[in-house]
Amino acid sequence: MKSLQCLVVFVFCAALTVSLNAQQVGAPDEATRKLAVDIFKQLIEINTTDSVGSVTAAAEAMATRFRDAGFPESDIKILGPNDRKKNVVVRLHGSGKHKPVLLIGHLDVVEARREDWTTDPFQFVAKDGFYYGRGTSDMKDGDAIMSATLIRMKKENFVPSRDVILALTADEEGGSSNGVDWLLKNHRDLVDAEFVLNHDGGGVLADHGKPLMMEVDATEKLYGDFVLTATNPGGHSSLPRPENAIYEVANALTRIERYQFPFELNNITRAFYERQVKMAQGERAADLAAILKSPPDMQAVARLSKDPMDNSTMHTTCVATRLSGGHANNALPQMAQANVNCRIEPGHSLEEIRLTLEKAVDDLKVKVQYRENTNVLLDHGSDRHSYLPPPPRKEVFDPLEKVVGQMWPGVPVLPSMSTGASDGVYTNAAGMPTYGISGEQYDRDDVRAHGKDERIGIDSFARGVDFYYSFLKGVTAQ
């Protein structure tokens, strides 16, 4: 009888262990999924653009969510440099065994015009298996996921091994009031942490729906705006002259378009491609192997560069994003300007790129200046570089490998370089190692962030909710 009881107890305990593991690793919780969608919808329908929106309205809406979930007022801070650009900082207290972890996400979004979109960009629309709206993939999805995760942990009375701080902030996409930078300079005590998890990066890269890898942004390119300006006296349009400011800027842009920045790999992108060689097939596999040789095969580089993702990974890129010129339909232009946006490989300064553009333009009639975030134009760019990649941390990558192995069996976890830019540039510079990690799947041929009809898959978002809860619990386990 005793042995039978032991057997029953053993079977029960084994079943309970399996059940608990299932709950911890990627198991769906419908209440949290629903909460995340509700928050997601609410955020999408608050306009947070720099021109007319209010990040403060979104921050206050999130503060209300946390109050309703039982967070005390003392652990919710709404603060910022002006009435439209306030940030919200929330703290879930842990046991204090380890130093805090900071979660960051920006509430602001890129401008969007209704006439450009199939749907209203500031209405949350679910159709054809996707959620549509400005910010659905950059990055109100991540804001909603992180918020729903903390609320679930609070309701479960979960006590993490370290405080979990969530900062939802302003002006990552532009503007003069970057929230992460402002908090670090003015309220470092509220966001000081041992390391940072940035939902504005990483994710499960897929090819036509097939998961290929879990990317972790271990470094990123440097963002820089440069302005080309041409001026001349102008005159009557019936008397055209060769000196035309618009033509001069257009010619300068053509030269920049034709200029190819040098091929380069850093320690992160080299390791990224080394892992991909084993996964790729056919010509791509051969080309990946060829670019890793010393010297690299430049024909292979050229073939891979036809893919926008590979091209941006292997090169600094600069592209025209705005044009303006002229003052009347019947007059020769007295001034023309173009904004050129660059994403710069680590190791190169903003001034170095400004000088490179100046050389590529090769026209004394076109001035090349650096544009600060405040829109001030400078004749000399900053000497700032992108940050060095932080070393991998066991408390981040061990639970990440575990959750990915459970949710996407066989999919490797690969440190990568973000070809965009994020607020990680501020946290890393402040001495807080930052990792871009998301559990949402995106297809390499359907990246719509900053573009028309931005969207995220409904199933991708739901699984991202499941992933983040399991991952964050793993990171903060006692």
SVG drawing of the C-alpha trace seen along z (x, -y; Angstrom):
<svg xmlns="http://www.w3.org/2000/svg" viewBox="-11 -88 53 90">
<polyline fill="none" stroke="black" stroke-width="0.4" points="0.0,0.0 2.8,-2.4 4.6,-1.8 1.3,-2.4 0.9,-5.7 4.4,-6.7 3.7,-5.8 0.6,-7.9 2.4,-10.8 5.3,-10.5 2.9,-10.5 1.0,-13.5 4.2,-15.4 5.5,-14.7 2.2,-15.9 2.3,-19.0 5.9,-19.7 4.9,-19.4 1.9,-21.6 4.0,-24.3 6.6,-24.2 4.0,-24.6 2.6,-27.6 6.1,-29.2 7.3,-28.7 5.2,-30.2 1.8,-28.9 -1.0,-31.2 -3.0,-33.1 -6.1,-34.4 -6.7,-37.1 -3.2,-38.6 -3.6,-38.3 -6.9,-40.2 -5.4,-42.9 -2.5,-43.3 -4.8,-43.8 -6.9,-46.3 -3.9,-48.3 -2.6,-48.0 -5.8,-49.4 -5.9,-52.3 -2.3,-53.3 -2.8,-53.2 -5.8,-55.5 -3.8,-58.1 -2.0,-60.3 1.6,-60.6 3.3,-62.1 5.7,-65.0 3.7,-67.5 0.3,-67.4 0.2,-64.4 0.6,-64.1 2.9,-61.5 1.6,-62.8 -1.9,-61.6 -0.5,-58.1 1.6,-58.2 -1.3,-59.2 -3.5,-56.5 -0.8,-53.9 -0.5,-55.3 -4.2,-54.7 -3.8,-51.1 -1.2,-50.5 -3.1,-52.2 -6.1,-50.1 -3.9,-47.0 -2.8,-47.8 0.5,-49.7 0.8,-52.3 1.0,-55.9 4.5,-56.1 5.7,-53.6 4.2,-55.5 5.9,-58.6 4.7,-60.9 7.3,-63.5 9.0,-65.2 10.3,-68.6 7.0,-69.9 3.2,-69.4 3.2,-67.2 6.3,-65.1 5.9,-63.5 7.1,-60.0 5.8,-57.3 8.0,-55.2 6.6,-52.3 8.4,-50.1 7.5,-46.5 9.4,-45.8 11.4,-42.7 13.3,-41.0 16.4,-43.1 18.6,-40.1 20.0,-41.7 20.1,-45.2 17.1,-46.3 16.4,-45.6 15.0,-48.4 12.5,-47.8 12.3,-50.7 9.8,-51.5 8.9,-54.7 5.3,-55.9 5.8,-58.3 5.3,-57.3 6.3,-58.5 4.1,-60.9 1.3,-59.3 -1.2,-60.9 -4.7,-59.5 -4.6,-60.0 -1.6,-57.7 -3.1,-54.8 -5.7,-52.2 -7.0,-52.5 -7.0,-55.3 -3.5,-55.2 -4.8,-56.3 -7.6,-53.6 -6.8,-50.1 -8.0,-47.8 -8.0,-44.0 -8.3,-42.4 -6.8,-39.6 -4.9,-38.3 -3.2,-41.5 -3.5,-44.5 -3.2,-47.8 -2.3,-51.3 0.6,-53.6 2.8,-52.1 1.6,-48.5 5.2,-47.4 7.1,-50.4 6.5,-50.1 3.2,-50.4 3.0,-46.6 6.0,-46.3 4.6,-48.9 1.4,-47.0 3.2,-43.6 5.6,-44.9 2.7,-46.7 0.4,-43.7 3.3,-41.5 4.0,-43.7 0.3,-43.9 0.0,-40.1 3.0,-39.8 1.5,-42.3 -1.9,-40.4 -0.1,-37.1 1.9,-38.7 5.1,-37.6 8.2,-38.8 11.1,-39.1 14.7,-38.8 15.3,-42.4 13.1,-45.4 11.6,-45.6 11.4,-49.2 9.3,-50.1 10.0,-53.4 7.6,-54.4 9.0,-57.5 8.8,-60.4 10.7,-61.4 12.6,-58.3 11.4,-58.9 12.5,-62.5 11.8,-65.8 13.8,-67.6 12.6,-65.9 14.0,-62.3 12.6,-60.7 15.3,-58.2 18.0,-60.8 16.0,-63.3 15.4,-60.7 19.0,-59.7 20.1,-63.3 17.4,-64.5 16.1,-61.5 18.8,-58.8 17.6,-57.3 14.3,-56.3 15.7,-54.3 19.1,-53.2 19.6,-49.5 22.1,-46.7 21.1,-46.1 18.3,-47.1 15.8,-45.1 14.7,-47.1 11.6,-45.8 12.4,-48.1 14.6,-45.5 15.2,-41.9 12.4,-39.4 11.8,-36.2 12.9,-36.7 10.9,-34.7 10.9,-34.0 7.4,-33.7 6.1,-32.7 8.9,-30.2 10.9,-31.2 14.6,-31.4 16.2,-32.8 15.6,-34.7 17.5,-38.0 18.9,-39.8 20.1,-43.3 23.5,-43.4 24.6,-46.6 23.1,-49.1 23.9,-51.6 24.2,-55.3 21.5,-57.6 22.4,-60.9 20.5,-63.5 22.4,-65.7 21.1,-68.7 22.1,-69.6 21.5,-73.3 21.9,-75.2 21.2,-78.9 21.4,-81.5 19.8,-84.9 16.8,-83.4 15.0,-85.5 12.1,-85.3 11.2,-81.8 11.0,-83.0 14.7,-83.4 16.1,-80.1 19.8,-79.9 22.1,-76.9 22.5,-77.9 19.3,-76.4 19.2,-75.5 16.8,-72.7 18.9,-71.1 22.0,-71.4 20.5,-69.6 19.0,-67.0 22.4,-66.4 23.9,-66.1 21.3,-63.5 22.0,-61.5 25.7,-61.4 24.9,-60.2 22.5,-57.6 25.3,-56.2 27.9,-56.2 28.4,-52.9 29.9,-53.0 32.6,-50.4 31.7,-46.8 32.4,-46.1 31.6,-43.5 32.1,-43.9 32.3,-41.2 28.5,-41.0 27.7,-40.9 30.5,-38.6 29.3,-36.1 25.7,-36.6 26.7,-35.6 28.9,-32.8 25.9,-31.2 23.8,-31.8 26.2,-29.9 25.1,-26.7 21.4,-27.5 21.4,-28.9 21.3,-26.9 22.4,-27.2 23.9,-30.5 23.2,-32.4 25.1,-29.9 28.1,-30.1 27.9,-33.9 27.8,-34.1 30.9,-31.9 32.6,-34.1 32.1,-37.4 33.6,-35.9 36.9,-35.1 39.9,-37.4 39.8,-39.2 36.1,-39.0 34.6,-38.1 33.2,-41.5 31.1,-39.9 29.4,-37.9 29.0,-41.2 27.3,-42.8 24.9,-39.9 23.9,-39.9 23.6,-43.7 20.6,-43.4 18.7,-42.4 17.9,-45.6 18.5,-43.9 21.9,-42.5 22.9,-45.7 22.1,-47.7 23.9,-45.2 27.1,-45.3 27.2,-49.1 26.6,-52.5 23.5,-53.7 22.3,-57.2 19.0,-58.0 17.1,-61.2 14.0,-61.5 12.7,-65.1 12.9,-67.8 12.0,-71.5 12.8,-74.3 11.5,-77.4 9.3,-80.2 6.9,-80.7 5.6,-78.8 6.9,-81.6 10.3,-82.3 13.7,-80.6 14.4,-79.0 16.5,-81.0 17.0,-78.0 16.6,-74.2 17.2,-71.7 17.2,-68.0 17.4,-65.9 19.6,-62.9 19.1,-60.3 22.1,-58.0 22.4,-54.8 26.1,-54.5 28.1,-51.4 29.7,-51.3 33.1,-52.9 32.3,-55.9 31.5,-59.4 28.8,-61.7 31.4,-64.2 33.2,-61.5 30.0,-60.7 29.3,-64.4 32.8,-64.7 32.1,-61.6 28.9,-63.0 30.6,-66.3 33.2,-64.4 30.6,-62.4 28.6,-65.5 31.8,-67.2 30.0,-70.5 31.1,-73.7 27.6,-75.2 26.0,-72.6 26.6,-73.0 26.5,-69.8 25.6,-70.3 24.7,-68.1 21.2,-68.4 20.8,-68.1 17.7,-66.7 16.7,-70.3 16.8,-70.9 19.8,-73.3 22.1,-73.0 25.9,-72.7 28.8,-73.0 30.6,-70.3 29.1,-67.0 29.4,-65.4 32.3,-63.0 29.8,-60.6 30.1,-56.9 27.7,-54.0 28.3,-52.0 30.4,-48.9 28.3,-45.7 27.9,-44.6 29.0,-41.1 26.2,-38.5 24.8,-38.1 23.9,-34.7 20.8,-35.9 19.5,-37.2 20.6,-34.6 20.0,-31.4 16.2,-32.1 16.0,-33.4 17.5,-30.2 15.1,-28.1 11.9,-30.0 12.9,-30.1 13.7,-26.3 10.2,-25.7 8.2,-28.1 10.3,-27.8 12.1,-24.4 15.2,-24.4 15.3,-28.1 18.8,-29.6 19.3,-32.7 21.6,-35.0 23.1,-38.3 22.7,-40.8 23.2,-44.5 20.1,-46.6 20.2,-48.5 18.0,-51.1 18.5,-53.0 16.9,-53.0 17.1,-54.5 19.7,-51.9 22.2,-54.5 21.5,-56.4 21.3,-53.5 24.5,-51.9 26.3,-55.3 25.1,-55.5 26.9,-52.3 23.8,-50.1 24.3,-47.1 21.2,-47.0 19.7,-44.1 17.0,-44.4 14.7,-41.5 11.1,-40.8 9.1,-37.6 7.2,-38.8 7.7,-37.2 8.1,-39.4 8.7,-38.5 11.8,-39.8 9.6,-40.8 7.0,-42.6 8.7,-45.2 6.3,-48.2 7.6,-50.2 7.6,-54.0 5.7,-53.1 2.2,-52.9 -0.3,-50.4 2.0,-49.5 0.9,-46.2 1.7,-43.2 0.3,-39.7 -2.4,-38.9 -0.9,-35.6 2.6,-37.1 1.4,-39.6 -0.4,-37.0 2.7,-34.7 4.8,-37.8 2.7,-38.3 3.2,-34.7 6.9,-34.9 7.6,-38.0 5.9,-36.8 7.9,-33.6 11.2,-35.4 10.9,-38.1 10.0,-35.6 13.1,-33.7 15.3,-36.8 14.0,-37.8 13.6,-34.3 14.7,-34.1"/>
</svg>
